[in-house]
Amino acid sequence: MTELNFLCTKCRREFDCDVGKISFPIEENRPRFEKEIVCPRCGIITMDEVELTELGQTQLGAVFMTELE
Ligand SMILES: [Zn+2]
């Protein structure tokens, strides 16, 4: 389980979400999550409706580094 810190652009709320396994497809410029992103207020939302916070980007970067090993 991998928790990332997101900011919902609909309700401007920050939340932690377990996105499951994260993969980094070379042909896509964004990571792919195993699970859906769920905002505690808005429910299931797409990646276009959320931003990674600074903390979330750090967390994602750490996952990316372990994938490279
Ligand atoms: Zn929301």
N, CA, C, O and the ligand as a Tripos MOL2 file, in Angstrom:
@<TRIPOS>MOLECULE
protein
  277   275    70     0     0
PROTEIN
NO_CHARGES

@<TRIPOS>ATOM
      1 N           0.8410   -1.1960    0.0000 N.3       1 MET1
      2 CA          0.0000    0.0000    0.0000 C.3       1 MET1
      3 C           0.8740    1.2430    0.0000 C.2       1 MET1
      4 O           1.8670    1.3320    0.7220 O.2       1 MET1
      5 N           0.4840    2.1780   -0.8120 N.am      2 THR2
      6 CA          1.2600    3.3970   -0.9370 C.3       2 THR2
      7 C           0.3580    4.6080   -0.7700 C.2       2 THR2
      8 O          -0.5620    4.8240   -1.5580 O.2       2 THR2
      9 N           0.6260    5.3820    0.2460 N.am      3 GLU3
     10 CA         -0.1970    6.5740    0.4610 C.3       3 GLU3
     11 C           0.4900    7.7860   -0.1270 C.2       3 GLU3
     12 O           1.6820    8.0100    0.0840 O.2       3 GLU3
     13 N          -0.2820    8.5670   -0.8700 N.am      4 LEU4
     14 CA          0.2250    9.8200   -1.4040 C.3       4 LEU4
     15 C          -0.6550   10.9490   -0.9020 C.2       4 LEU4
     16 O          -1.8520   10.7760   -0.6720 O.2       4 LEU4
     17 N          -0.0330   12.1100   -0.7390 N.am      5 ASN5
     18 CA         -0.7600   13.2790   -0.2750 C.3       5 ASN5
     19 C          -1.2180   14.0990   -1.4780 C.2       5 ASN5
     20 O          -0.3950   14.5830   -2.2550 O.2       5 ASN5
     21 N          -2.5290   14.2520   -1.6260 N.am      6 PHE6
     22 CA         -3.1040   14.9620   -2.7600 C.3       6 PHE6
     23 C          -3.8010   16.2420   -2.3210 C.2       6 PHE6
     24 O          -4.1640   16.4150   -1.1580 O.2       6 PHE6
     25 N          -3.9740   17.1310   -3.2930 N.am      7 LEU7
     26 CA         -4.8440   18.2860   -3.0950 C.3       7 LEU7
     27 C          -5.9730   18.1630   -4.1160 C.2       7 LEU7
     28 O          -5.7270   18.1120   -5.3210 O.2       7 LEU7
     29 N          -7.2000   18.1150   -3.6290 N.am      8 CYS8
     30 CA         -8.3570   18.0450   -4.5190 C.3       8 CYS8
     31 C          -8.6100   19.4480   -5.0740 C.2       8 CYS8
     32 O          -8.7550   20.4050   -4.3140 O.2       8 CYS8
     33 N          -8.6630   19.5630   -6.4020 N.am      9 THR9
     34 CA         -8.8570   20.8870   -6.9950 C.3       9 THR9
     35 C         -10.3310   21.2850   -6.9910 C.2       9 THR9
     36 O         -10.6630   22.4350   -7.2800 O.2       9 THR9
     37 N         -11.2130   20.3440   -6.6670 N.am     10 LYS10
     38 CA        -12.6400   20.6710   -6.6120 C.3      10 LYS10
     39 C         -13.0050   21.3070   -5.2720 C.2      10 LYS10
     40 O         -13.6920   22.3270   -5.2310 O.2      10 LYS10
     41 N         -12.5380   20.6950   -4.1670 N.am     11 CYS11
     42 CA        -12.9090   21.2240   -2.8470 C.3      11 CYS11
     43 C         -11.7150   21.8280   -2.1160 C.2      11 CYS11
     44 O         -11.8480   22.2810   -0.9790 O.2      11 CYS11
     45 N         -10.5350   21.8370   -2.7720 N.am     12 ARG12
     46 CA         -9.3140   22.4310   -2.2260 C.3      12 ARG12
     47 C          -8.9080   21.8020   -0.9000 C.2      12 ARG12
     48 O          -8.3560   22.4730   -0.0280 O.2      12 ARG12
     49 N          -9.1820   20.5330   -0.7570 N.am     13 ARG13
     50 CA         -8.8740   19.8420    0.4740 C.3      13 ARG13
     51 C          -7.6730   18.9240    0.2560 C.2      13 ARG13
     52 O          -7.5710   18.2600   -0.7760 O.2      13 ARG13
     53 N          -6.7780   18.8880    1.2180 N.am     14 GLU14
     54 CA         -5.6470   17.9650    1.1510 C.3      14 GLU14
     55 C          -6.0170   16.6770    1.8360 C.2      14 GLU14
     56 O          -6.6710   16.6860    2.8790 O.2      14 GLU14
     57 N          -5.6020   15.5630    1.2540 N.am     15 PHE15
     58 CA         -5.9150   14.2760    1.8650 C.3      15 PHE15
     59 C          -4.8640   13.2450    1.4680 C.2      15 PHE15
     60 O          -4.1910   13.3730    0.4460 O.2      15 PHE15
     61 N          -4.7460   12.2180    2.3110 N.am     16 ASP16
     62 CA         -3.8770   11.0860    1.9950 C.3      16 ASP16
     63 C          -4.7320   10.0070    1.3670 C.2      16 ASP16
     64 O          -5.8420    9.7350    1.8250 O.2      16 ASP16
     65 N          -4.2150    9.3920    0.3160 N.am     17 CYS17
     66 CA         -4.9770    8.3490   -0.3480 C.3      17 CYS17
     67 C          -4.0620    7.1760   -0.6740 C.2      17 CYS17
     68 O          -2.9590    7.3530   -1.1900 O.2      17 CYS17
     69 N          -4.5390    5.9830   -0.3640 N.am     18 ASP18
     70 CA         -3.8040    4.7710   -0.7200 C.3      18 ASP18
     71 C          -4.0880    4.4630   -2.1870 C.2      18 ASP18
     72 O          -5.2180    4.1330   -2.5470 O.2      18 ASP18
     73 N          -3.0710    4.5710   -3.0260 N.am     19 VAL19
     74 CA         -3.2690    4.3520   -4.4620 C.3      19 VAL19
     75 C          -2.8110    2.9670   -4.9060 C.2      19 VAL19
     76 O          -2.7980    2.6660   -6.1000 O.2      19 VAL19
     77 N          -2.4330    2.1210   -3.9370 N.am     20 GLY20
     78 CA         -1.9820    0.7720   -4.2970 C.3      20 GLY20
     79 C          -0.6320    0.8200   -4.9870 C.2      20 GLY20
     80 O           0.2150    1.6530   -4.6670 O.2      20 GLY20
     81 N          -0.4430   -0.0880   -5.9420 N.am     21 LYS21
     82 CA          0.8400   -0.1410   -6.6400 C.3      21 LYS21
     83 C           0.9180    0.9940   -7.6560 C.2      21 LYS21
     84 O          -0.0520    1.2980   -8.3500 O.2      21 LYS21
     85 N           2.0840    1.6070   -7.7280 N.am     22 ILE22
     86 CA          2.2960    2.6970   -8.6760 C.3      22 ILE22
     87 C           3.2370    2.2230   -9.7670 C.2      22 ILE22
     88 O           4.3070    1.6850   -9.4790 O.2      22 ILE22
     89 N           2.8450    2.4200  -11.0150 N.am     23 SER23
     90 CA          3.7450    2.0870  -12.1180 C.3      23 SER23
     91 C           4.0260    3.3510  -12.9230 C.2      23 SER23
     92 O           3.2680    4.3200  -12.8930 O.2      23 SER23
     93 N           5.1350    3.3040  -13.6380 N.am     24 PHE24
     94 CA          5.5630    4.4760  -14.3990 C.3      24 PHE24
     95 C           5.7340    4.0910  -15.8740 C.2      24 PHE24
     96 O           6.8510    3.8610  -16.3370 O.2      24 PHE24
     97 N           4.6130    4.0230  -16.6050 N.am     25 PRO25
     98 CA          4.6980    3.6550  -18.0260 C.3      25 PRO25
     99 C           5.5110    4.6930  -18.7980 C.2      25 PRO25
    100 O           5.2870    5.8970  -18.6760 O.2      25 PRO25
    101 N           6.4530    4.2000  -19.5890 N.am     26 ILE26
    102 CA          7.3410    5.1170  -20.3130 C.3      26 ILE26
    103 C           6.5580    5.9570  -21.3250 C.2      26 ILE26
    104 O           6.8840    7.1180  -21.5710 O.2      26 ILE26
    105 N           5.5120    5.3450  -21.9080 N.am     27 GLU27
    106 CA          4.7670    6.0390  -22.9510 C.3      27 GLU27
    107 C           3.8140    7.0890  -22.4050 C.2      27 GLU27
    108 O           3.2250    7.8550  -23.1680 O.2      27 GLU27
    109 N           3.6600    7.1280  -21.0800 N.am     28 GLU28
    110 CA          2.7730    8.1300  -20.5020 C.3      28 GLU28
    111 C           3.5840    9.0840  -19.6440 C.2      28 GLU28
    112 O           4.5880    8.6980  -19.0450 O.2      28 GLU28
    113 N           3.1440   10.3210  -19.5910 N.am     29 ASN29
    114 CA          3.9130   11.2940  -18.8180 C.3      29 ASN29
    115 C           3.3810   11.4480  -17.3910 C.2      29 ASN29
    116 O           3.6850   12.4220  -16.7020 O.2      29 ASN29
    117 N           2.5850   10.4730  -16.9660 N.am     30 ARG30
    118 CA          2.1150   10.4890  -15.5920 C.3      30 ARG30
    119 C           2.1090    9.0620  -15.0470 C.2      30 ARG30
    120 O           1.9590    8.1020  -15.8030 O.2      30 ARG30
    121 N           2.2710    8.9330  -13.7490 N.am     31 PRO31
    122 CA          2.2630    7.5880  -13.1730 C.3      31 PRO31
    123 C           0.8730    6.9670  -13.2180 C.2      31 PRO31
    124 O          -0.1330    7.6700  -13.3100 O.2      31 PRO31
    125 N           0.8320    5.6630  -13.1530 N.am     32 ARG32
    126 CA         -0.4490    4.9640  -13.1490 C.3      32 ARG32
    127 C          -0.6470    4.3200  -11.7790 C.2      32 ARG32
    128 O           0.2530    3.6730  -11.2440 O.2      32 ARG32
    129 N          -1.8280    4.5080  -11.2320 N.am     33 PHE33
    130 CA         -2.1200    3.9630   -9.9080 C.3      33 PHE33
    131 C          -3.0120    2.7400  -10.0260 C.2      33 PHE33
    132 O          -3.8780    2.6580  -10.8970 O.2      33 PHE33
    133 N          -2.7790    1.7930   -9.1290 N.am     34 GLU34
    134 CA         -3.5810    0.5700   -9.1270 C.3      34 GLU34
    135 C          -5.0120    0.8620   -8.6780 C.2      34 GLU34
    136 O          -5.9720    0.3230   -9.2280 O.2      34 GLU34
    137 N          -5.1370    1.7210   -7.6740 N.am     35 LYS35
    138 CA         -6.4630    2.0170   -7.1360 C.3      35 LYS35
    139 C          -6.9110    3.4080   -7.5560 C.2      35 LYS35
    140 O          -6.1210    4.2210   -8.0360 O.2      35 LYS35
    141 N          -8.1900    3.6560   -7.3620 N.am     36 GLU36
    142 CA         -8.7400    4.9660   -7.6870 C.3      36 GLU36
    143 C          -8.3810    5.9650   -6.5850 C.2      36 GLU36
    144 O          -8.1500    5.6010   -5.4320 O.2      36 GLU36
    145 N          -8.3450    7.2190   -6.9800 N.am     37 ILE37
    146 CA         -8.1020    8.2770   -6.0100 C.3      37 ILE37
    147 C          -9.4580    8.6900   -5.4360 C.2      37 ILE37
    148 O         -10.3880    9.0190   -6.1720 O.2      37 ILE37
    149 N          -9.5450    8.6660   -4.1270 N.am     38 VAL38
    150 CA        -10.8160    8.9800   -3.4870 C.3      38 VAL38
    151 C         -10.6440   10.1780   -2.5610 C.2      38 VAL38
    152 O          -9.9150   10.1160   -1.5720 O.2      38 VAL38
    153 N         -11.3240   11.2640   -2.8960 N.am     39 CYS39
    154 CA        -11.3440   12.4400   -2.0200 C.3      39 CYS39
    155 C         -12.3720   12.1790   -0.9260 C.2      39 CYS39
    156 O         -13.4750   11.7120   -1.2110 O.2      39 CYS39
    157 N         -12.0210   12.4790    0.3220 N.am     40 PRO40
    158 CA        -12.9710   12.2280    1.4130 C.3      40 PRO40
    159 C         -14.2700   13.0160    1.2430 C.2      40 PRO40
    160 O         -15.2980   12.6320    1.8020 O.2      40 PRO40
    161 N         -14.2390   14.0930    0.4930 N.am     41 ARG41
    162 CA        -15.4440   14.8990    0.3250 C.3      41 ARG41
    163 C         -16.1370   14.6260   -1.0130 C.2      41 ARG41
    164 O         -17.3640   14.5390   -1.0650 O.2      41 ARG41
    165 N         -15.3610   14.4890   -2.0960 N.am     42 CYS42
    166 CA        -15.9390   14.3770   -3.4420 C.3      42 CYS42
    167 C         -16.0890   12.9250   -3.9150 C.2      42 CYS42
    168 O         -16.7530   12.6730   -4.9210 O.2      42 CYS42
    169 N         -15.4870   11.9780   -3.2080 N.am     43 GLY43
    170 CA        -15.5440   10.5900   -3.6670 C.3      43 GLY43
    171 C         -14.4540   10.3250   -4.6990 C.2      43 GLY43
    172 O         -13.3970   10.9560   -4.6800 O.2      43 GLY43
    173 N         -14.7270    9.3810   -5.6000 N.am     44 ILE44
    174 CA        -13.7330    8.9960   -6.6030 C.3      44 ILE44
    175 C         -13.5090   10.1430   -7.5890 C.2      44 ILE44
    176 O         -14.4610   10.6760   -8.1600 O.2      44 ILE44
    177 N         -12.2630   10.5120   -7.7780 N.am     45 ILE45
    178 CA        -11.9420   11.5920   -8.7000 C.3      45 ILE45
    179 C         -10.7980   11.1720   -9.6150 C.2      45 ILE45
    180 O         -10.0430   10.2510   -9.3010 O.2      45 ILE45
    181 N         -10.6790   11.8500  -10.7360 N.am     46 THR46
    182 CA         -9.6360   11.5010  -11.6900 C.3      46 THR46
    183 C          -8.3600   12.2690  -11.3710 C.2      46 THR46
    184 O          -8.3570   13.1990  -10.5650 O.2      46 THR46
    185 N          -7.2720   11.8540  -12.0260 N.am     47 MET47
    186 CA         -6.0010   12.5380  -11.7940 C.3      47 MET47
    187 C          -6.0290   13.9790  -12.2890 C.2      47 MET47
    188 O          -5.2220   14.8050  -11.8630 O.2      47 MET47
    189 N          -6.9630   14.2780  -13.1920 N.am     48 ASP48
    190 CA         -7.0680   15.6540  -13.6840 C.3      48 ASP48
    191 C          -7.6880   16.5760  -12.6420 C.2      48 ASP48
    192 O          -7.5870   17.7990  -12.7370 O.2      48 ASP48
    193 N          -8.3250   15.9770  -11.6540 N.am     49 GLU49
    194 CA         -9.0130   16.7700  -10.6390 C.3      49 GLU49
    195 C          -8.2230   16.8910   -9.3470 C.2      49 GLU49
    196 O          -8.6660   17.5340   -8.3950 O.2      49 GLU49
    197 N          -7.0510   16.2700   -9.3200 N.am     50 VAL50
    198 CA         -6.2020   16.3850   -8.1380 C.3      50 VAL50
    199 C          -4.8100   16.8650   -8.5170 C.2      50 VAL50
    200 O          -4.3690   16.7150   -9.6570 O.2      50 VAL50
    201 N          -4.1460   17.4310   -7.5630 N.am     51 GLU51
    202 CA         -2.7350   17.7710   -7.7080 C.3      51 GLU51
    203 C          -1.9910   17.0560   -6.6000 C.2      51 GLU51
    204 O          -2.5330   16.8280   -5.5190 O.2      51 GLU51
    205 N          -0.7440   16.7040   -6.8770 N.am     52 LEU52
    206 CA          0.0850   16.1870   -5.8040 C.3      52 LEU52
    207 C           0.6130   17.3760   -5.0120 C.2      52 LEU52
    208 O           1.0790   18.3570   -5.5900 O.2      52 LEU52
    209 N           0.5390   17.2870   -3.7120 N.am     53 THR53
    210 CA          1.1440   18.3290   -2.8940 C.3      53 THR53
    211 C           2.6570   18.1520   -2.9300 C.2      53 THR53
    212 O           3.1660   17.1910   -3.5070 O.2      53 THR53
    213 N           3.3670   19.0830   -2.3100 N.am     54 GLU54
    214 CA          4.8190   18.9560   -2.2400 C.3      54 GLU54
    215 C           5.2040   17.6440   -1.5520 C.2      54 GLU54
    216 O           6.1310   16.9490   -1.9710 O.2      54 GLU54
    217 N           4.4710   17.3280   -0.4930 N.am     55 LEU55
    218 CA          4.7030   16.0670    0.2190 C.3      55 LEU55
    219 C           4.4140   14.8830   -0.6980 C.2      55 LEU55
    220 O           5.1730   13.9150   -0.7400 O.2      55 LEU55
    221 N           3.3040   14.9730   -1.4330 N.am     56 GLY56
    222 CA          2.9350   13.8980   -2.3490 C.3      56 GLY56
    223 C           3.9820   13.6740   -3.4200 C.2      56 GLY56
    224 O           4.2740   12.5330   -3.7770 O.2      56 GLY56
    225 N           4.5560   14.7670   -3.9410 N.am     57 GLN57
    226 CA          5.6000   14.6390   -4.9610 C.3      57 GLN57
    227 C           6.8410   13.9770   -4.4000 C.2      57 GLN57
    228 O           7.4990   13.1860   -5.0750 O.2      57 GLN57
    229 N           7.1580   14.3130   -3.1420 N.am     58 THR58
    230 CA          8.3050   13.6880   -2.4810 C.3      58 THR58
    231 C           8.0520   12.1950   -2.3060 C.2      58 THR58
    232 O           8.9370   11.3710   -2.5350 O.2      58 THR58
    233 N           6.8200   11.8590   -1.8930 N.am     59 GLN59
    234 CA          6.4630   10.4540   -1.7010 C.3      59 GLN59
    235 C           6.5260    9.6910   -3.0200 C.2      59 GLN59
    236 O           7.0280    8.5680   -3.0740 O.2      59 GLN59
    237 N           6.0110   10.3090   -4.0800 N.am     60 LEU60
    238 CA          6.0250    9.6710   -5.3870 C.3      60 LEU60
    239 C           7.4640    9.5000   -5.8820 C.2      60 LEU60
    240 O           7.8020    8.4730   -6.4700 O.2      60 LEU60
    241 N           8.3020   10.5000   -5.6430 N.am     61 GLY61
    242 CA          9.7010   10.4270   -6.0310 C.3      61 GLY61
    243 C          10.4180    9.2800   -5.3500 C.2      61 GLY61
    244 O          11.2640    8.6170   -5.9510 O.2      61 GLY61
    245 N          10.0680    9.0450   -4.0640 N.am     62 ALA62
    246 CA         10.6810    7.9620   -3.3090 C.3      62 ALA62
    247 C          10.2770    6.6110   -3.8970 C.2      62 ALA62
    248 O          11.0890    5.6900   -3.9780 O.2      62 ALA62
    249 N           9.0070    6.5060   -4.3070 N.am     63 VAL63
    250 CA          8.5310    5.2520   -4.9260 C.3      63 VAL63
    251 C           9.2570    5.0410   -6.2470 C.2      63 VAL63
    252 O           9.6720    3.9250   -6.5580 O.2      63 VAL63
    253 N           9.4120    6.1120   -7.0260 N.am     64 PHE64
    254 CA         10.0800    6.0250   -8.3200 C.3      64 PHE64
    255 C          11.5150    5.5230   -8.1470 C.2      64 PHE64
    256 O          11.9870    4.6910   -8.9220 O.2      64 PHE64
    257 N          12.2040    6.0380   -7.1200 N.am     65 MET65
    258 CA         13.5840    5.6360   -6.8810 C.3      65 MET65
    259 C          13.6670    4.1470   -6.5310 C.2      65 MET65
    260 O          14.5830    3.4630   -6.9860 O.2      65 MET65
    261 N          12.7260    3.6350   -5.7310 N.am     66 THR66
    262 CA         12.7760    2.2190   -5.3650 C.3      66 THR66
    263 C          12.4450    1.3410   -6.5760 C.2      66 THR66
    264 O          12.9270    0.2130   -6.6710 O.2      66 THR66
    265 N          11.6160    1.8570   -7.5080 N.am     67 GLU67
    266 CA         11.2910    1.1020   -8.7090 C.3      67 GLU67
    267 C          12.5230    0.9350   -9.5970 C.2      67 GLU67
    268 O          12.6450   -0.0500  -10.3250 O.2      67 GLU67
    269 N          13.4190    1.8920   -9.5310 N.am     68 LEU68
    270 CA         14.6090    1.8550  -10.3780 C.3      68 LEU68
    271 C          15.6290    0.8340   -9.8930 C.2      68 LEU68
    272 O          16.4780    0.3880  -10.6640 O.2      68 LEU68
    273 N          15.5490    0.4670   -8.6300 N.am     69 GLU69
    274 CA         16.5390   -0.4420   -8.0680 C.3      69 GLU69
    275 C          16.3810   -1.8640   -8.5700 C.2      69 GLU69
    276 O          17.1480   -2.7450   -8.1810 O.2      69 GLU69
    277 ZN        -12.6040   17.0150   -3.0990 Zn       70 ZN70
@<TRIPOS>BOND
     1     1     2 1
     2     2     3 1
     3     3     4 2
     4     3     5 am
     5     5     6 1
     6     6     7 1
     7     7     8 2
     8     7     9 am
     9     9    10 1
    10    10    11 1
    11    11    12 2
    12    11    13 am
    13    13    14 1
    14    14    15 1
    15    15    16 2
    16    15    17 am
    17    17    18 1
    18    18    19 1
    19    19    20 2
    20    19    21 am
    21    21    22 1
    22    22    23 1
    23    23    24 2
    24    23    25 am
    25    25    26 1
    26    26    27 1
    27    27    28 2
    28    27    29 am
    29    29    30 1
    30    30    31 1
    31    31    32 2
    32    31    33 am
    33    33    34 1
    34    34    35 1
    35    35    36 2
    36    35    37 am
    37    37    38 1
    38    38    39 1
    39    39    40 2
    40    39    41 am
    41    41    42 1
    42    42    43 1
    43    43    44 2
    44    43    45 am
    45    45    46 1
    46    46    47 1
    47    47    48 2
    48    47    49 am
    49    49    50 1
    50    50    51 1
    51    51    52 2
    52    51    53 am
    53    53    54 1
    54    54    55 1
    55    55    56 2
    56    55    57 am
    57    57    58 1
    58    58    59 1
    59    59    60 2
    60    59    61 am
    61    61    62 1
    62    62    63 1
    63    63    64 2
    64    63    65 am
    65    65    66 1
    66    66    67 1
    67    67    68 2
    68    67    69 am
    69    69    70 1
    70    70    71 1
    71    71    72 2
    72    71    73 am
    73    73    74 1
    74    74    75 1
    75    75    76 2
    76    75    77 am
    77    77    78 1
    78    78    79 1
    79    79    80 2
    80    79    81 am
    81    81    82 1
    82    82    83 1
    83    83    84 2
    84    83    85 am
    85    85    86 1
    86    86    87 1
    87    87    88 2
    88    87    89 am
    89    89    90 1
    90    90    91 1
    91    91    92 2
    92    91    93 am
    93    93    94 1
    94    94    95 1
    95    95    96 2
    96    95    97 am
    97    97    98 1
    98    98    99 1
    99    99   100 2
   100    99   101 am
   101   101   102 1
   102   102   103 1
   103   103   104 2
   104   103   105 am
   105   105   106 1
   106   106   107 1
   107   107   108 2
   108   107   109 am
   109   109   110 1
   110   110   111 1
   111   111   112 2
   112   111   113 am
   113   113   114 1
   114   114   115 1
   115   115   116 2
   116   115   117 am
   117   117   118 1
   118   118   119 1
   119   119   120 2
   120   119   121 am
   121   121   122 1
   122   122   123 1
   123   123   124 2
   124   123   125 am
   125   125   126 1
   126   126   127 1
   127   127   128 2
   128   127   129 am
   129   129   130 1
   130   130   131 1
   131   131   132 2
   132   131   133 am
   133   133   134 1
   134   134   135 1
   135   135   136 2
   136   135   137 am
   137   137   138 1
   138   138   139 1
   139   139   140 2
   140   139   141 am
   141   141   142 1
   142   142   143 1
   143   143   144 2
   144   143   145 am
   145   145   146 1
   146   146   147 1
   147   147   148 2
   148   147   149 am
   149   149   150 1
   150   150   151 1
   151   151   152 2
   152   151   153 am
   153   153   154 1
   154   154   155 1
   155   155   156 2
   156   155   157 am
   157   157   158 1
   158   158   159 1
   159   159   160 2
   160   159   161 am
   161   161   162 1
   162   162   163 1
   163   163   164 2
   164   163   165 am
   165   165   166 1
   166   166   167 1
   167   167   168 2
   168   167   169 am
   169   169   170 1
   170   170   171 1
   171   171   172 2
   172   171   173 am
   173   173   174 1
   174   174   175 1
   175   175   176 2
   176   175   177 am
   177   177   178 1
   178   178   179 1
   179   179   180 2
   180   179   181 am
   181   181   182 1
   182   182   183 1
   183   183   184 2
   184   183   185 am
   185   185   186 1
   186   186   187 1
   187   187   188 2
   188   187   189 am
   189   189   190 1
   190   190   191 1
   191   191   192 2
   192   191   193 am
   193   193   194 1
   194   194   195 1
   195   195   196 2
   196   195   197 am
   197   197   198 1
   198   198   199 1
   199   199   200 2
   200   199   201 am
   201   201   202 1
   202   202   203 1
   203   203   204 2
   204   203   205 am
   205   205   206 1
   206   206   207 1
   207   207   208 2
   208   207   209 am
   209   209   210 1
   210   210   211 1
   211   211   212 2
   212   211   213 am
   213   213   214 1
   214   214   215 1
   215   215   216 2
   216   215   217 am
   217   217   218 1
   218   218   219 1
   219   219   220 2
   220   219   221 am
   221   221   222 1
   222   222   223 1
   223   223   224 2
   224   223   225 am
   225   225   226 1
   226   226   227 1
   227   227   228 2
   228   227   229 am
   229   229   230 1
   230   230   231 1
   231   231   232 2
   232   231   233 am
   233   233   234 1
   234   234   235 1
   235   235   236 2
   236   235   237 am
   237   237   238 1
   238   238   239 1
   239   239   240 2
   240   239   241 am
   241   241   242 1
   242   242   243 1
   243   243   244 2
   244   243   245 am
   245   245   246 1
   246   246   247 1
   247   247   248 2
   248   247   249 am
   249   249   250 1
   250   250   251 1
   251   251   252 2
   252   251   253 am
   253   253   254 1
   254   254   255 1
   255   255   256 2
   256   255   257 am
   257   257   258 1
   258   258   259 1
   259   259   260 2
   260   259   261 am
   261   261   262 1
   262   262   263 1
   263   263   264 2
   264   263   265 am
   265   265   266 1
   266   266   267 1
   267   267   268 2
   268   267   269 am
   269   269   270 1
   270   270   271 1
   271   271   272 2
   272   271   273 am
   273   273   274 1
   274   274   275 1
   275   275   276 2
@<TRIPOS>SUBSTRUCTURE
     1 MET1         2 RESIDUE 1 A MET
     2 THR2         6 RESIDUE 1 A THR
     3 GLU3        10 RESIDUE 1 A GLU
     4 LEU4        14 RESIDUE 1 A LEU
     5 ASN5        18 RESIDUE 1 A ASN
     6 PHE6        22 RESIDUE 1 A PHE
     7 LEU7        26 RESIDUE 1 A LEU
     8 CYS8        30 RESIDUE 1 A CYS
     9 THR9        34 RESIDUE 1 A THR
    10 LYS10       38 RESIDUE 1 A LYS
    11 CYS11       42 RESIDUE 1 A CYS
    12 ARG12       46 RESIDUE 1 A ARG
    13 ARG13       50 RESIDUE 1 A ARG
    14 GLU14       54 RESIDUE 1 A GLU
    15 PHE15       58 RESIDUE 1 A PHE
    16 ASP16       62 RESIDUE 1 A ASP
    17 CYS17       66 RESIDUE 1 A CYS
    18 ASP18       70 RESIDUE 1 A ASP
    19 VAL19       74 RESIDUE 1 A VAL
    20 GLY20       78 RESIDUE 1 A GLY
    21 LYS21       82 RESIDUE 1 A LYS
    22 ILE22       86 RESIDUE 1 A ILE
    23 SER23       90 RESIDUE 1 A SER
    24 PHE24       94 RESIDUE 1 A PHE
    25 PRO25       98 RESIDUE 1 A PRO
    26 ILE26      102 RESIDUE 1 A ILE
    27 GLU27      106 RESIDUE 1 A GLU
    28 GLU28      110 RESIDUE 1 A GLU
    29 ASN29      114 RESIDUE 1 A ASN
    30 ARG30      118 RESIDUE 1 A ARG
    31 PRO31      122 RESIDUE 1 A PRO
    32 ARG32      126 RESIDUE 1 A ARG
    33 PHE33      130 RESIDUE 1 A PHE
    34 GLU34      134 RESIDUE 1 A GLU
    35 LYS35      138 RESIDUE 1 A LYS
    36 GLU36      142 RESIDUE 1 A GLU
    37 ILE37      146 RESIDUE 1 A ILE
    38 VAL38      150 RESIDUE 1 A VAL
    39 CYS39      154 RESIDUE 1 A CYS
    40 PRO40      158 RESIDUE 1 A PRO
    41 ARG41      162 RESIDUE 1 A ARG
    42 CYS42      166 RESIDUE 1 A CYS
    43 GLY43      170 RESIDUE 1 A GLY
    44 ILE44      174 RESIDUE 1 A ILE
    45 ILE45      178 RESIDUE 1 A ILE
    46 THR46      182 RESIDUE 1 A THR
    47 MET47      186 RESIDUE 1 A MET
    48 ASP48      190 RESIDUE 1 A ASP
    49 GLU49      194 RESIDUE 1 A GLU
    50 VAL50      198 RESIDUE 1 A VAL
    51 GLU51      202 RESIDUE 1 A GLU
    52 LEU52      206 RESIDUE 1 A LEU
    53 THR53      210 RESIDUE 1 A THR
    54 GLU54      214 RESIDUE 1 A GLU
    55 LEU55      218 RESIDUE 1 A LEU
    56 GLY56      222 RESIDUE 1 A GLY
    57 GLN57      226 RESIDUE 1 A GLN
    58 THR58      230 RESIDUE 1 A THR
    59 GLN59      234 RESIDUE 1 A GLN
    60 LEU60      238 RESIDUE 1 A LEU
    61 GLY61      242 RESIDUE 1 A GLY
    62 ALA62      246 RESIDUE 1 A ALA
    63 VAL63      250 RESIDUE 1 A VAL
    64 PHE64      254 RESIDUE 1 A PHE
    65 MET65      258 RESIDUE 1 A MET
    66 THR66      262 RESIDUE 1 A THR
    67 GLU67      266 RESIDUE 1 A GLU
    68 LEU68      270 RESIDUE 1 A LEU
    69 GLU69      274 RESIDUE 1 A GLU
    70 ZN70       277 GROUP 0 **** ****
